[in-house]
């Protein structure tokens, strides 16, 4: 098996190789600190050896539950927010057919999402879509108390119970939550739902390789064993025994921190493959929530190319020079489409006749890289040999490991998210939630 590769050559000229290698000792220390469990947030390091510690029995249990839902359901609703849905959606979108639906391919249930917003129209339309369909629910919440998924689940559970009765509903709901605490844990025990545990020491945004990600991914018909195997290979490739120059996670962490110090405050994750849109969304949470604290941290943005070259391309080429770009490139497409010859050639494209569409895409990618570098945008390139379970597993773990190292290099605790509570406190106060009486009075004076 090959490995995803990292190329930082096109950052040189903005920062030097010497600058990056001056970070070697620091990066190695951060890797060692992660592995020794002696750094900030060290009670949330369960993800570090997660790939290599997933048991065969654990995978089989997830697969068996997924198979049951696959047999029962046309549609499975994944309920969760942030780290409790983004990993699953990233992998499912990346590896599922774009236009495949249950109606014309009865292999896989349609996966839809809820609990990641509080949109009344969204929930109305989802409920309408589910009417008359055989559906199931995977309800994911580590705390078990997050408002968005709890609200959506209440509505969907009622709809399911009304449609098929309480007893059947039990067979169609799986809860993924804390092993002992929280409202979802209590409800699941009371109702007798099948449950999976989110380990105490794995935070939401690092949980894609726990049942949080693996169960929905398996329901979508994706090979979770290969995904985990890919992650295992990257776990090995980024271990403490790997020299700095050969550790892609350490090099990525050191490079982006040097760029940040040089004034590049925004990192744009770009792809040239539309299926990777949600990998970027997952990545934004991973890095944004891990590093954006203590008034520090790179701002994480993302674009899908070439689509967004026609919207954000101008800004990237000529706007404020505070950005660098990390591009995920997929070397080989899965399918083959050639540009046909056309007698009339009114569109002038006959010079491409017989060429693969991917060849055109690759030239767009190369042309964009050179243009952006010329325009003052350092470029980091991550190449996946192809878009499959194995290399996606590598990519996810690569980003997680680099995030841990990068957060330590920045000097923050990459494993907490205290800032997320601020809006919740205000929302509860405004909603007059019991227990928030003082905050409710205080907030009324401010509006
Ligand atoms: O990364 C995180 O910890 C968060 O994004 C959480 O995953 C998110 O807030 C959902 O929390 P919970 O799973 O407790 O409902």
Boltz pocket constraint, residues with backbone or C-beta under 6 A from the ligand:
constraints:
  - pocket:
      binder: B
      contacts: [[A, 81], [A, 82], [A, 83], [A, 84], [A, 140], [A, 141], [A, 142], [A, 143], [A, 144], [A, 145], [A, 146], [A, 149], [A, 203], [A, 204], [A, 205], [A, 206], [A, 289], [A, 417]]
      max_distance: 6.0
